[in-house]
């Protein structure tokens, strides 16, 4: 079973976070919701509070298969500013382990130089943060092991792309049909 860590900082986009967590759990992945705060409760940008499964400093990243970053502001900016998270993302990139970010959060990868000459997408207005990326404006993009998504309206499609990465298109399509996504 693949283990995926979804990282939440105060100000995250609730639709993105919850949709991603839900779809990945439906697909049978072990999803750990990670608080980037010093407490388990994380407040979304629309005042919905989510209780995390783990604090960032307590998570063993050696046992994680993928890092996922929901967007929303100021949540994505807080993810970008977190030095420990940046270090883990760089480790994952160096080990060719999958990374995914949606909405404003692809700026975390962009600021680390991970998107240079790679197709990527993000919420309109954050393109300049994706340093050196080939900005497509598509709903979801995957280049190698990096998946980026445009925003809340494509959160399910984004999560299904993660399912496809690990389990194949047929499994992702079957799940989409069960959820009446297509």
C-alpha positions in Angstrom: 0.0 0.0 0.0 1.4 3.4 -1.0 1.9 6.0 1.7 1.1 9.5 0.8 1.6 12.6 3.0 -0.7 15.5 2.4 0.6 18.7 4.1 -1.6 21.4 5.5 -0.6 24.8 6.8 -3.1 27.4 8.2 -4.8 29.0 5.2 -5.0 25.8 3.0 -7.7 25.4 0.4 -10.3 23.1 1.9 -11.8 21.7 -1.3 -8.3 20.7 -2.6 -7.2 19.1 0.7 -10.3 17.1 1.4 -10.9 16.0 -2.2 -7.4 14.8 -2.5 -7.4 13.0 0.9 -10.8 11.4 0.1 -10.0 10.2 -3.4 -6.6 8.8 -2.4 -8.2 6.9 0.5 -10.9 5.6 -1.7 -8.1 4.3 -4.0 -6.7 2.3 -1.0 -3.7 4.5 -0.2 -2.6 5.2 3.3 -2.9 8.9 3.6 -1.3 10.8 6.4 -2.6 14.4 6.9 0.4 16.4 8.1 0.1 19.6 10.2 2.8 22.1 9.4 1.7 23.9 12.6 2.8 23.1 16.1 -0.7 21.6 16.8 -2.9 19.0 15.2 -5.7 21.4 14.2 -5.1 23.3 10.9 -7.5 26.1 9.9 -8.4 26.3 6.2 -8.7 29.6 4.2 -12.5 29.4 4.6 -12.5 28.8 8.4 -12.9 25.0 8.2 -10.6 23.3 10.7 -9.1 19.9 10.0 -7.5 17.6 12.5 -4.2 16.2 11.2 -2.9 12.7 11.7 0.7 13.8 12.4 2.8 16.8 13.1 5.5 17.5 10.5 8.4 17.0 12.9 7.0 13.6 14.0 6.7 12.1 10.5 9.3 9.6 9.2 9.7 10.5 5.6 11.6 7.3 4.9 8.3 5.5 5.0 6.4 8.0 2.7 6.1 7.4 -1.0 4.8 10.8 -2.1 4.5 14.4 -0.8 1.3 16.3 -1.7 0.8 20.0 -1.3 -2.7 21.5 -1.4 -2.9 25.2 -2.3 -4.8 28.1 -0.9 -3.4 31.3 0.6 -1.7 31.9 2.9 -1.3 28.2 3.3 0.8 27.6 0.2 3.1 30.5 1.2 3.6 28.9 4.6 4.5 25.6 2.9 7.1 27.5 0.8 8.6 29.1 3.8 9.0 25.9 5.8 12.7 24.9 5.7 12.1 21.3 6.9 9.5 20.7 4.2 11.7 22.2 1.5 14.5 19.8 2.6 12.2 16.8 2.4 10.9 17.8 -1.0 14.5 18.1 -2.3 15.3 14.7 -0.9 12.2 13.2 -2.6 13.2 14.9 -5.9 16.8 13.6 -5.6 15.5 10.0 -5.0 13.0 10.4 -7.9 10.0 9.9 -5.5 6.8 11.5 -6.6 5.7 15.0 -5.7 2.4 16.8 -6.3 1.1 20.3 -5.8 -2.1 22.2 -6.8 -3.3 25.8 -7.0 -0.7 28.1 -5.5 1.4 25.3 -4.1 3.4 24.5 -7.2 5.3 27.7 -6.3 7.0 25.6 -3.7 8.5 23.3 -6.4 9.2 26.3 -8.6 11.1 28.2 -6.0 13.3 25.1 -5.4 14.1 24.9 -9.1 12.4 21.6 -9.6 10.1 22.7 -12.5 12.8 24.0 -14.9 12.0 22.9 -18.4 9.1 20.8 -17.1 5.4 21.2 -18.1 3.5 22.6 -15.2 0.3 24.4 -14.2 -0.9 26.5 -11.3 -3.6 28.9 -10.2 -3.6 32.0 -12.5 -1.3 34.7 -11.1 1.3 32.3 -9.7 3.0 31.6 -13.0 6.1 33.7 -12.2 6.7 31.6 -9.1 7.3 28.5 -11.3 10.8 29.5 -12.2 11.8 28.1 -15.6 8.7 25.9 -16.0 6.8 25.5 -19.3 3.4 26.9 -18.1 0.6 25.1 -19.9 -2.5 26.4 -18.2 -4.0 22.9 -18.3 -6.1 21.6 -15.5 -3.5 19.0 -14.5 0.1 18.3 -15.7 2.5 15.5 -15.1 6.1 15.6 -16.0 8.1 12.6 -14.8 7.2 12.2 -11.1 5.9 15.8 -10.6 2.1 16.4 -10.8 0.7 20.0 -10.7 -2.9 21.1 -10.7 -4.6 24.4 -11.5 -7.0 24.9 -8.6 -9.9 23.8 -6.5 -12.2 23.0 -9.4 -9.9 20.3 -10.7 -9.0 18.8 -7.3 -10.6 15.4 -8.1 -9.0 15.2 -11.5 -5.6 16.1 -9.8 -6.1 13.3 -7.2 -7.1 10.8 -9.9 -3.8 11.6 -11.7 -2.0 10.6 -8.5 -4.0 7.3 -8.5 -3.0 6.8 -12.1 0.7 7.4 -11.4 0.7 4.6 -8.9 -2.1 2.2 -10.1 -2.5 2.9 -13.8 -5.0 4.7 -15.9 -7.5 1.9 -15.9 -7.8 1.9 -12.1 -8.0 5.7 -12.0 -10.8 5.6 -14.6 -12.7 3.0 -12.7 -12.6 5.1 -9.6 -13.7 8.1 -11.5 -16.7 6.2 -12.8 -17.6 5.1 -9.3 -17.5 8.7 -8.1 -19.4 9.8 -11.2 -16.5 12.1 -12.1 -16.6 11.6 -15.8 
